[in-house]
Amino acid sequence: MQLSDIIGEYGLIVKLDVSDLDKTRSWYTDKLGLKQDSRFDTSTWVQLFLPKLRAVAIGLNLDPGKAGKGNVTFVVDTIERARDGLIRQGVEVGPIQTVVHDVRLAFFKDPDGNSLTLRQNPSGQPTVSAIWQEAKDLLG
């Protein structure tokens, strides 16, 4: 049984608390290329989606007291390429680290200090590209 069998069609939103909605929205759109879906805007909420994944979004929630405590991980095929691309966008990204089971990680932060991570899975696990292809094949 799959989640959609239980709850029906669904999307996924990751909420990050921020201290300055406009500043942080601009950072995510300008530096990471996310797109704003203004249909969901309120005085304390902005929703940004990933262009190739319309059902996956990052919601920026105005709550200065909780800002900087979130974490989002972007899984990529080639961490060097992803890290270099962010650096070209002016994002400060830490060095690539190899951790348990040969997982490779690199960390960066948004303007509020929320932790963002690049992750490259070890060889022997499916690549992101392979997973995308599997999804396309399943959807026809």
KAQUIHU-V625649 format. One record per backbone hydrogen bond with DSSP energy under -1.0 kcal/mol. NH is the residue of the N-H (numbers start at 1). CO is the residue of the C=O. E is the energy in kcal/mol with one decimal. If there is no record, write none. Layout:
nh->NH co->CO e->E
nh->NH co->CO e->E
This chain:
nh->6 co->2 e->-1.0
nh->7 co->3 e->-2.9
nh->8 co->4 e->-1.5
nh->12 co->55 e->-3.2
nh->14 co->57 e->-2.6
nh->16 co->59 e->-3.0
nh->18 co->61 e->-2.7
nh->24 co->20 e->-2.5
nh->25 co->21 e->-2.6
nh->26 co->22 e->-2.3
nh->27 co->23 e->-1.8
nh->28 co->24 e->-2.3
nh->29 co->25 e->-2.3
nh->30 co->26 e->-3.2
nh->31 co->27 e->-2.6
nh->34 co->28 e->-1.9
nh->35 co->49 e->-2.4
nh->37 co->47 e->-2.9
nh->40 co->37 e->-1.9
nh->41 co->38 e->-1.2
nh->42 co->45 e->-2.3
nh->46 co->60 e->-1.9
nh->48 co->58 e->-2.8
nh->49 co->35 e->-3.1
nh->50 co->56 e->-1.6
nh->53 co->50 e->-2.2
nh->56 co->53 e->-2.3
nh->57 co->12 e->-2.7
nh->58 co->48 e->-3.1
nh->59 co->14 e->-2.9
nh->60 co->46 e->-3.4
nh->61 co->16 e->-2.8
nh->62 co->44 e->-2.9
nh->63 co->18 e->-2.3
nh->66 co->63 e->-2.1
nh->68 co->17 e->-1.2
nh->72 co->115 e->-1.8
nh->74 co->117 e->-3.5
nh->76 co->119 e->-2.9
nh->82 co->78 e->-2.1
nh->83 co->79 e->-2.9
nh->84 co->80 e->-2.7
nh->85 co->81 e->-2.2
nh->86 co->82 e->-2.1
nh->87 co->83 e->-2.3
nh->88 co->84 e->-2.2
nh->89 co->85 e->-1.0
nh->90 co->87 e->-1.8
nh->91 co->86 e->-2.4
nh->94 co->107 e->-3.1
nh->97 co->105 e->-3.3
nh->99 co->103 e->-3.3
nh->102 co->99 e->-1.3
nh->103 co->100 e->-1.4
nh->104 co->120 e->-2.4
nh->105 co->97 e->-2.9
nh->106 co->118 e->-1.7
nh->108 co->116 e->-2.7
nh->110 co->114 e->-1.7
nh->113 co->110 e->-2.0
nh->115 co->70 e->-2.4
nh->116 co->108 e->-3.4
nh->117 co->72 e->-2.5
nh->118 co->106 e->-3.0
nh->119 co->74 e->-2.3
nh->120 co->104 e->-2.7
nh->125 co->122 e->-1.7
nh->131 co->127 e->-2.1
nh->132 co->128 e->-2.6
nh->133 co->129 e->-2.3
nh->134 co->130 e->-2.3
nh->135 co->131 e->-2.2
nh->136 co->132 e->-2.5
nh->137 co->133 e->-2.7
nh->138 co->134 e->-2.2
nh->139 co->135 e->-2.0
nh->140 co->136 e->-1.1
